[in-house]
Amino acid sequence: DHTNESVRKEFQNNYGSYSIPIIFYRPDGELQGIKHKIAQQIDIMPSILSYLNYDGEFIAFGNNLFDETKESFAFNTAGSTYQIFMNDHLLNMVDNKSVGLYNFKSDRLLEKNLVNKDTLVQKDLETLLKAVIQTYNSRLIDNDLVVK
């Protein structure tokens, strides 16, 4: 699991401190290979349910990591900062305002802030992150986080 006690600089920021591996294992070896895609711990349930061909209803904020037709993303909060990771970018928002946009593939140390410079990527990530926050808050307020 992740810790904040790395001696390597690339793991001492808002990208690296959330970088952990997710491993799916089957004793018969059916699951093989490495996929370099964005994943988060809440992706485990929808991925396993899909792998098991579960067709019942469920509510999940994570992605099915076995679905190659959709771009995966991850989001989290660190204090009052919300973050979303998608494709090669990380967006930081505080109070619904973008304060950081980084290409974490080419800038692992997050030194080059692209806020208001790459406006198409920024707008797409802002929209997705606001939708996730709004959906979660609405479901939480309405006590609607489980299938009834």
KAJOZI-V956490 format. One record per residue. N is the residue number from 1. RES is the residue in one letter. PHI is phi in whole degrees, -180 to 180 (* if undefined). Layout:
[[N/RES/PHI] [N/RES/PHI]]
This chain:
[[1/D/*] [2/H/-86] [3/T/-139] [4/N/-105] [5/E/-113] [6/S/-83] [7/V/-88] [8/R/-87] [9/K/-59] [10/E/-67] [11/F/-105] [12/Q/-109] [13/N/-147] [14/N/-70] [15/Y/-92] [16/G/-67] [17/S/-72] [18/Y/-106] [19/S/-86] [20/I/-140] [21/P/-85] [22/I/-120] [23/I/-123] [24/F/-105] [25/Y/-130] [26/R/-130] [27/P/-59] [28/D/-80] [29/G/81] [30/E/-62] [31/L/-91] [32/Q/-134] [33/G/101] [34/I/-123] [35/K/-117] [36/H/-96] [37/K/-139] [38/I/-70] [39/A/-146] [40/Q/-143] [41/Q/-61] [42/I/-75] [43/D/-81] [44/I/-63] [45/M/-60] [46/P/-63] [47/S/-69] [48/I/-67] [49/L/-61] [50/S/-66] [51/Y/-60] [52/L/-85] [53/N/59] [54/Y/-70] [55/D/-115] [56/G/-80] [57/E/-80] [58/F/-160] [59/I/-113] [60/A/-146] [61/F/-95] [62/G/-91] [63/N/-106] [64/N/-83] [65/L/-70] [66/F/-87] [67/D/-88] [68/E/-81] [69/T/-86] [70/K/-119] [71/E/-79] [72/S/-81] [73/F/-149] [74/A/-136] [75/F/-145] [76/N/-162] [77/T/-131] [78/A/-130] [79/G/68] [80/S/-95] [81/T/-98] [82/Y/-100] [83/Q/-132] [84/I/-135] [85/F/-117] [86/M/-155] [87/N/53] [88/D/-106] [89/H/-120] [90/L/-124] [91/L/-116] [92/N/-109] [93/M/-128] [94/V/-129] [95/D/53] [96/N/63] [97/K/-123] [98/S/-70] [99/V/-119] [100/G/-153] [101/L/-140] [102/Y/-135] [103/N/-92] [104/F/-72] [105/K/-74] [106/S/-98] [107/D/-134] [108/R/-62] [109/L/-90] [110/L/54] [111/E/-100] [112/K/-112] [113/N/-76] [114/L/-103] [115/V/-57] [116/N/63] [117/K/-109] [118/D/-110] [119/T/-69] [120/L/-66] [121/V/-63] [122/Q/-59] [123/K/-63] [124/D/-60] [125/L/-69] [126/E/-59] [127/T/-62] [128/L/-64] [129/L/-65] [130/K/-63] [131/A/-65] [132/V/-63] [133/I/-62] [134/Q/-64] [135/T/-63] [136/Y/-62] [137/N/-61] [138/S/-63] [139/R/-65] [140/L/-66] [141/I/-61] [142/D/-86] [143/N/51] [144/D/-125] [145/L/-97] [146/V/-131] [147/V/-72] [148/K/-107]]
